[in-house]
Amino acid sequence: MSSGKLDALEPLVAEYRRALERCQELYRSSAEEYVLQHPDAVRDCKADFVQRMIDLHRALVLKVFVETAQVQSSWGKGELRLADELIDHCWGRRLSQRQLREFLAQYMKQAPPSWDSLVGPFERLSSLRSRIGELQTVVLRMANLVAKVDGEVQPEEIRHLRWMQAELARALERVPVDQTNPPRAAGTVQQATQAVGEAAIAQTGANVRQEPAIEVEAKTSEELLKEALAEIDSLIGLTQLKEEIRELVNFLKVQEERIKLNLKTQKVSLHAIFAGNPGTGKTTVARILGRIYGAMGILKNGHLIETDRSGLVAEYAGQTAPKTNKIIDRALDGVLFIDEAYSLVAEKGDDPFGAEAVQTLLKRMEDDRDRLIVVLAGYPAPMQRLLETNPGLTSRFTRHFHFEDYTAAELGRIFELMCLQNQYELPALTRLKLLLGFQYLLENKDEHFGNGRLVRNTFERAIGRLANRIAGCAPLTREMLTRLEPADVAFKDVPPEVWGELTGELHRVRVGCPGCKQSLVLQARHLGRSFACPRCQRTFTADWGEAFVAPAASDEQN
């Protein structure tokens, strides 16, 4: 590349530097925001937690650069120029081209951190989920700039950018689970970053210590709406809720067409109450609804800002209104999601700070009625009490969505989805044990039943028990590393007699045929296998169902 071309490259390099700094600031400010909202959840000091998040940022930007630049299987001068900027941003050092090549070669020998570990805090920590859109935007922006550095974006680079976009969506918009613990993988990724960063550079002889999203795929509003609705449909369970959202979208479409023909339209409030137990997908659905409203032009952006009482109410008099207004300002042109909203009003006694937050919210809902949609979420009974405390809330929140607890089969499907995402397999008896455990917990649940959170905890406990079970085995085969056996599944509050010997001989599973909708009774040992329905001949996988002990004579499908 000639000196003239290198000079012409500098604006792109400067833009890349800004994207790097924006990404770092996103990780830093998110960490600081989390510490402020959840001081008791951080096990170490604030500075250490923030530093670990910055280490995640370093590992992320390095992964994005290398994986995008390597699509063309070469390190041109343009790529090396960006690599130089990247190293300077992360470690404050400038390297020669030889050192850069050595560093990149060294990095390629390492097993790179997964997307889940690098962006996981934004999915796992509920208070950071409102910034997922910013994260996706800046990551795809960096990838675009790397792809463009050598001239035109080639077809294989476009395919890679789309793949990266899908990987980010998979890692950031997974099974809806609320969790408040800080990122567990941060320490591990910090070590990995040092291994592929500082250590690699040291081997070269050096002494080290809102822009548009993906540019190659501009989608129409209709395509964006279709994608959002498809994502709603892909969620596990929530059958009634999905129908209500479809009806709402159809109503809004009709209103839009009436406007085009100068016909009268009915004013409708889109502020909503999301009532349900934890882990039933309230935050996920709110995020997708924001995208639906954005695609339909109801909201300019359609992003989601998530908060709770701690994000709205201050500790001292006179500070609550400014704090509430600040959160609302971030949510303008999008959706403000207030979790555990009933906590804004104390059940007993006066709560002037909470009342001030509510009054500020109501005023802004009126002042910015064309730029803001508010969703209040929480347990059903407390949410009803909240509405009864203030007539202004009752009149503005007329749309109610109820989130049912998942069935045992739906909890099983969530568990299986986690297995697919993390490359684990479920044999039939493991499926049976999960079904029996989930059914018992559902039959004995209280209002704090965890739903998706229960599944995540069960999954994480299972892979930990698997690791302990095979720790002394050698050599470790792929099957041993990926197959979750019944012994790996443990439920804290389920007595062992619930599954007995668990041979699968006495247990049956009732499954529904997706074709004729009729029920079939199968031996439990057949779970996870494909069948042809004897009634309609449709082939389907009998993955999950209702488990029970068979009577002496059972009408079963062998």
N, C-alpha and C positions, 0 to 999 in steps of 0.2 A: 504494500500500500504506500503510495507516494506521500510526500509531506503535505501536498495540497489536499489529498483525500483525508489525511489524518487531521488537518485543521478543520475540514468540513465535518469531521466526526465529533468535534468538541461540544457542539450543542446537545447532541444525543448523550454524550458522556456526562454533561452537566445535569441533564434530565435524569439519567440513571443515578447519579449521586443524590439528587433530591428524593428519588424514590427510596433509596437505601435509608436516608435520614428519616423519611416519613415512616418507614417500617419500624425503625428503631424507636422512634417516638411513640408509635402505637403500642409496642410492647412495654415500653417504660411507663407511659401514662396509664395503661391498663393495669399494670402491677401496682402502681401507686393508688389508683382508684380502688382496687380490690382490698388493699391493706386498710384504707380508710373505712371501707364499708364492713369489712370482716376482720377486725384486728385480732380477735381470739382464734381465728382459723390459721394464722401464720405461725408456724412452730418456731421459727427463728426470727431474727431481727428484720426490720423492714428493708434495710440496705441489702442484706443477703438475698432476700426474696426478689427484689427488683433486679439484682445482678443476675440471678438465675434466669429470669425472663429475658434479659438482654442476651445471655448466652444462647437461649433458644432462638432469638432473632438472628444471631450470627450464623448458627447452624442452618437456619432456614434460607437465608439469602445465599449462602454458599451452595446449598443443594439446588436452589432454583437456577443459579448461574450455570453450574456444571452440567446439570441434566439438560438444560436448554441449549447450551453451547455445543454439547457433544452430539446433538442430532446430526450435524454435518460431519462428524468424525474428524474434526481438525481444529487446531488452535491458530486462527489467523491473527493478524495484527490488531484487528478490531476487537476480537474477543480478548486478546491479551491486554489491550488498553482498558477494557472494562474490568478485567481481573485485577489489574493494578489498582484501579479505583476501589474495588471491593476490598482488597487487602488493606489498603490505607484506611478505609472506613472502619473495618473491624478491628484492626490491630495497630493502626497508626504507623505503618511502615511502607516504604516504596521498595519494590524489588526490580531487579533487571529482568529482561525477557527470559534469560536462561533460568533464573531462579523461579520465575512464574511458571515456566513449563515443568520444572522439577516439583514445585509445589502441587500443581494440578495432577501430575502423574502420581504423586504420593497420595493425594486425596482419592484418586480413582481406585487405589488398592484397598481402601477402607470400605467397610459396609456402611453406607450412608444411613443416618437416622430416618425413621419412617415419617410420613406426613402426619400420622396420628400423634406422634410424640412431639413434633415441632409446633403444631397448631392446636393440639389437644386442649390446652387451658381455655381457649376461647369457646370450646364446645362443652367442656366439663363444668366450668364455673359459671353459674347462672348469671352473675353480675357482669360477665365479660361478653355474653352472647350478643349483646346489642352492637358490638363492634365487629362482628363477623363480616359484615358487608365491606367495611373499610379494609379488613385484612385480605379478603379475596381480591379487592380492587388493586391494592398495592402489589400483591404477589403477581397477579397477572400482568400488571404494568411493567414490573421488572422483567418478567419473562419475555414480553413483547419487545422491550428495548434490546435484550440480548439477541433475540431472533432477528431484529432489524439491523444489527450493527454491521453486518457484512453486505448490506444492500437489500434486495427484495426478500420478503418472507417466502420461503419455498414451501411446496405442498406438504412435505414431511414435517416441516416446522409447524405448519398450521395444525396438522394432526396431533403433534406433540402438545401444542398449546391447549387444544380441546381436551386432550387426555388429562393434562394438568388441572384444567378447570373442573373436570369430573372428579379427579382425586381430591381436590379441595372440598368439593361439595360432599363427597362421601365422608371425609374426615370431620367436616364441620356441621353437617346436618344429618346426624345419625339418629338412632332410636332415641326418642325424647326421654331424657333422664335428668332430674335436678340433682345437683351435687354441690356442696359448698367447700369441699376440701381443696386446698391449693394443689397445683400440678405436681404429681408424684414423680414424673419422669424428668423433672428439670435437672436434678443432680446428675442423673445418668447422661442426659444430653450435654450437660456442661462438660463432663469428662470426655464425651465423644467429640465435642467441638474442639477442646484443647488438643485431642489426639490428631484430628485432621487439620487443625489450624496452626496453633503455636508450635506443636512438635514438628509438623510437616515443614513449616517455614524454617524452623531451626535447622533442619537437615539441609536446607539450601545454603546455609551459611549466614542467614540474616538473623539479627537479634530482635526477637519479638516478645513481647509480653502478650381535594377529591377530583382525582383524574378519571378518565373513562376506563371501564373494565376492558376485557379482552377485545382487541381492535379488529381481529380477523373474522369475527362472527357477529355482525350487527343484526339483531333480531327485531322483528316487527312486534307491535303491541299484541297482536293476535297470537303470535308464537309464544311470547312471554306468558300470556294468560293461559294458553294451552299447557305449557310446561308446569305452571303453578297448580293448575287443577289436576294434572296427572300426578303431581307430588302429593297432593291431598289424597287422591285415590290410592296411592301406594302405601299410605300409612296403615299400620296394623290396627284392626278394630275400628272403633268410632263410626259405625255404620250410620246411625241416625244423624250424627254431626255432619258427615259427608253429604247426606241428602239435603240438610238444611243449608249448607254452604252452596251447593249447586242451585238450590231454589233462589237464594239471595243473588247469586251471579246472574241467573236468568232474569230476575226482576230488574236488576240494574241495567242489563242490556236492553230490555224493553223500554225502560225510562229514557235511555240514551237515544233510542230510535224515535220516541215520541218528541223529544226535544228537537231533533232534526226536522220534524214535520210541524213544528210550532204547536204541538198539542200540550194540553195541561199535563203536568206530572205531579206525582205525590212526593212530598218531602219525607225523607226517611232518615232516621238517625242510625249511624253506623257504629256509634260507641257501643261497647258490648260488655256483658258480664260472662266470664268464663268460670263456671262453677264445677269443681271436681277435686278429687283427692290428688296428692302429689304423684308425679310420674305418669300422668295420663295424657301428656302431649300438649298441654295448654300453650307453653312457650313456642313450640314448633308450629302449631296451627296459627298462632298470632303472627309469626314471622312470614308464613306463607300467605296469610290474608293480606298482609302489607304489600307483598309482591302482586297479589291479585288487584288490589286497589291501585297500585302504581301502573300496572299494565292497562287498566281500564281508564286511566287518566283522572281518577278521583283524587289521588294523591300524586304530587309531583315526583317524589322519590320512592315512597313505599317502604323505607327502611324501618327497622324496629329498634326502639330504645327501651331497655328493660331496667326496672328499678323496683324498690320496695320502700317501706317506711323510712329506713335509714338513709335513703337517697333523697328524701323529700323533707324530712323533719329535722330541724337543727336542735342543738342543745340549749341555746340561749334565746331569750326574747328578741324579736326583731330580725332573726336570721332565717327563719323558716320560709318566708315568702320569697326572698332572693334565691334561696337554695332550690325551692320548687320551680321557680321561673327558669332557673338555669337548666334544669333537666328538661323542662318543656321546650325551651329554645332548641335543644339538641334534637327533640322529636318532631319539630315542625316539618310538614310535608311528609310525615310518616306516621308510625303507630307508636304510642306510648303505652307500654305494658307494665302495669303495677301489680306485682305479685304479693300475695298475702295482704291484699288491699284492706281487708277488715281491720288490720292492725292500725290503720290510720285513726281510728276512733276507739278510745278505751271502752271496755265493757262496763266498767264501774268508775264513777267519779268524773271529774272534769279533765279534759285533755286539750287545753288551749292550743298547743303546738300542732296537734293532729288536726284540730278544727281549722286552724289557719291554713294548713296545707290543702285541705279539702276545698275551702273557699277560694284559695288562689287557683286551684285546678279548675273549679267551676267557672271562674271568671275568664280564664284563658281559653277554655272550651268554647265559650261564647265569642270572645274577641277573635279567636283564630279558628272559627268553626269550619272554614274551607281548607284549612291547612293541617288539621290535627284530628286523629282518631284515637280515642283512649279505650284501652281494655283493662278492666279490673278483674283480677283472678284470685281464687282462693277456695277454701272449703265451702260447700253449699250453704249450710246453716249460718255460719258467721257472715257470709256475703249477704244473705237476706237481712240479717240484723243491721249490717252497714247501710243498706239502702233505706231501711226504716228510720235511720237517725237523721236523714237530711232529705227533705222533699226535692231539693235540686238534683240530687243523685237519682232519685226515683224517676223524675221526669226526663232526664237525659239518657239514662241507661235502660232502654226499653227492650233491647235485643239480648236474649239470654241463650247461651250455649252450655249444655250440660255434658260433661266428660265422664262417661261411665268407667267404672273399674274394668280392667281387662279380665277376660275369662282365663281359665287355666290353659286352654289351647292357644290363646293369643299371647299369653306370657311365654309359652313354649316357643312360639314363632319368633318372639323378640330375642329369646335366648339363642335360637338357631341363627338369627341374623347376626348376632354378635360373633357366633362361631364362624360364620362365613367370612366376616370381615377380618377375622384374626386367624383364619386357616386352622380351624379345629373341626373334628368330625364327631357326629353323635350316633352311636349304635342304638338299636331298638330298646334295649333295657335301660339305657341312660335316659332316653326319651320318656320311658314309662316312669322312672323314678322322679323325673322333673314334673310330669303331669300329676302324679300322686301328691308330691310335695306342694305344688302350687294349688291344687284343689283343696288340700287340707287348710292351707293358710287362708284361702278365700272363704272357706266355710267358717273359719274362726277369726275373721278380720275385725278390726275396729276402724274408726274414722281415719286413722293414721296409716292405713295399709299403703305400702310403698309402690306397688305397681312396677313401672319401669325401673325404679331405683332398686327394688327387691331383685329384679332380674340381673341388673348389673352387679350387685353385691354377690349374688349366687354365682354368676359367671366368674368373677374375679377370684372368689374363694375356690372354685373348681379348678381353674388353671394353676392356682397355687398348690392345691393338693396333688394335682397331676405332677407338678415339678418335684414335690417331695417323694412321690411314689417311685419315680423313675430315676431319682438322683444317683442311686448307686449302681445303675445298670450300665453295661458297656458291651458292645457299642450301642448307641442310641439310634434306632431306626426312625424313618419318617412316620411310620404308623404309631410308634410309641410316643412320639413328640406331638402328634395331632389328634389322637383318639381319646376322647373323654369317656372313661368307664364309669359305671354306676358308683363305684367307691369314691370317685372324685367329687361327686355331688353331695353336698352337705347342707341341710337346712337347720338353722339355729333353733327354731321353735317347733319342729315337727318330730313327734316321737317315732322311734324306729319301727314300731309295730304297724305304722301306716303302710309300709311296703313289704313287711315280712321278709321272706327269703328272696323275693324278687327274681324268681326264675322265669316269669312270663307265662307259666303254664296255666295258672288260675286266673290271670287278669285278661280282660277283654277291653277293647277300645271301640267306642262308637264314633264313627266318622261320617261326614256328610259328602255325598257325591256332588261335585260342582255342576254336573250336567242336569240330572233329574231332581236334585235337591233331596233325595231320599237318604235315610240313614242306613249304614252298613255296620255290622258288628264283626270285628276282626280280632284274631289272637294278637296279643300285645307284641309278640316276637316279630310281627309283620310291620311294625311301625317304621316309617321311612322308606317303604317299598312302593313300587307302582302297581296299580291294579286296574282291571277293566271292570267297570260297574256291570253286574249281571242284568240290570234292568235296562240301562240305556247304552251300554257298551262303551261309554266314555272312559278313556284311560286317565288316571290321576294318581298323584302320590299321596298315600295315607300318612301324612307327616305328623299330625297332632289330632287329638280328639278328646272324648270324655272317657276316662279310665274307670273301670269297675271290676269287681270280682264276679266271675261268671257263675250262674246257678248250675245245678246238676245237669240240666239239658239246655244248651244255648244254641240259638240260631246264629251260626257264625260262618264267616267266609274264610276258608283255609287257604 
